[in-house]
Amino acid sequence: MPNGVINNELGMDELERRARLIREDGPFRERVGKALVGHTPDRPPSQHVELQIFDGFPSWADERIMAEFHDADWNDRPTHIDGLNDPRMREVANRLVFFERPKLLSEPKRLELDGWLANWFLSDSPDVPWRTLPKAIQEADDLLKNAGGDELALLREVRSFLDRLGETFSPI
């Protein structure tokens, strides 16, 4: 980073002028984006929004809407979601409302996200990058085979918890 930026020798007016030039120069931002993509390993697009988040930057309009979303009262947040153009951001915003205030979502959206959560949690696909309930149960079972003493009691408790957790979900 240039010294002028680190020591704030440029002044806020100059920093804002430079930021405005970058923001308003779409072709420059596109070239920088392509250069950044060139520094990351090639990988096929993911079907999981958790991994798509790094596939690109949201637009300035979506940035503004996301800021409004986060500043809004919970009751008003769902009204901001439909304004997001980036499907990744819409999905993340819907999930956030779903986890924090599910009754604020329409019934069809709530049912859709209930199904997503059950499938996300219960997936037995080896391709998902998170620990699913079947994976956790398998790990607990593997650990139980060689456990003894206090460890055995703790693992039995964990395994029982996993069983109870599985009963709260039904695959869709």
N, C-alpha and C positions, 0 to 999 in steps of 0.2 A: 504494500500500500504506500502511495507517495507520502512523503513527510508532511506536506501541506495539509493533507486530510487528517493524518494522525494528530497533528498539533493544532488543528483548526485555524491554520494561518490563512486559509482561503476566505474565511468568513461565511456566514450563513447565506448571504445573498448569492455568492458565487456557487456555493454547493447546490442551492436550489435551482440556479440557472442551469447548471450542468445536468442536474437530475431531470429538469424539464426538457432539455435537449434530447436526452436519452429516451424519455417517455414519449416524446412526440416523433421520434425517428423510428417508425415501424420497421423499415428494412434493416437498420442497424440492430435493433432488438432481435430480429429474425436471424441475422448472421451470428450474433452472440449465442443465441439459443442453439443453432446448429453446431457451433464450435463446442459448446458445453456437451451436447449429445455425443460429439466425437470423442470426448474424454471418458465416456462411460462404456462399459462393455455392452456389446450387442446382446439383446435378449428379446425373446418374443414378447409381445404385449400380454400383460396379465389380465385374467378375467376378474381378479380381486382388486377392488378399489384401494385396498391397503397398499398394494404394490404399484398402482397406477398413479398415485399421488406425486411421484417424482418424474412422470412422463412429460411434464411441461408446466409452465407457469399459468396461473389464471389470468384472465384479461383484467385491465384496470377497472372496467365496469364491475366485474365479479369481485375484485378486491374491495371496491367501495361497498357493494352489497354485503359482503362477508363482514365488514366492519360494522355496518348497520345491524346485521343479524346479531353479532356478539354484544352490541351496545343495547339492544332492545330488551324489553321485558320478556319473560318466557312466553307470555300469552300472545305477544306480537311476533315472535320469531318465525312461526310457520308462514306468515305472510311474505317474508323475504325470500323464502326458498325458491318459489316459482320464478323469481326474477333472475336467478343464477343461470347463466348459459352453459357453464362447464358441468357436464353430468357428474363428474367426480365430486365436485363441490356440493351439488344438489344431494348426492347420496350421503356424503358425510354429514351435511346439515340435517337431513331427515333422520339419520341414525342418532345424532346428538339429541334431537327433540324426542325421538323414540325412547332413548334410555333415560332421559331426565323428566319428560312430561308427555308420556304416550297419549294421554287423553286429548291433547291439543291437536293431534293428527286426525285426519278423516278415518272412518272405520276401514275403508279399503286399503289405505296406506298402512294403517296399524296391522291389519291382517297380513299384508305383504311382508312387512318387516318382522312380524312374528314367525312367518315361514322362513324368511332369510335367516333369522337368528337360530332357529331350530336346526336348519340345514348346516349353517356355519359351525354350530357347536357339535353336532352329531356326525358330521362328515367322516366317512371312513376312507376317503381318498388319500393316498400317500402324497399327493401333489400340493396339498394345502400347507402354507408355510407357518401355521400356528398349531398349537397343541389342542387337539380336539378331545372330546370325551372318550371316544374309543382308544385313542393313543394314550391318554392318561390312565385309563383302566389297564391297558396292556403293560404300561410301565410299572404300575403299582403291582400287578400280578407277577411280573418278572422280579421285582424287588422282594416280594413276599417269599419267593422260593428260597432265598438265601438269608432271610432275616431271622433274628433271634432277639430275645429279651425285650428291652424297651422299644427297640426299633420295630419289632414284630407288632407290638401293641399299637404303636403309632401308625404303621402301615395298614393295619386292619381298620383303624379308625378312618384313615384317608380313603380306603377302598369302600367302606360303608358310605362315606360322604359322597363319593362319586356315584354310587348306585342310587342314592336318594336324589342327587342332582339330575341324573338321567331320567328319573321318573317325572320330573317337572316339564320335560320336553317331549313333544311327539313329532316324529319326522313328517315332513310335508312332501 
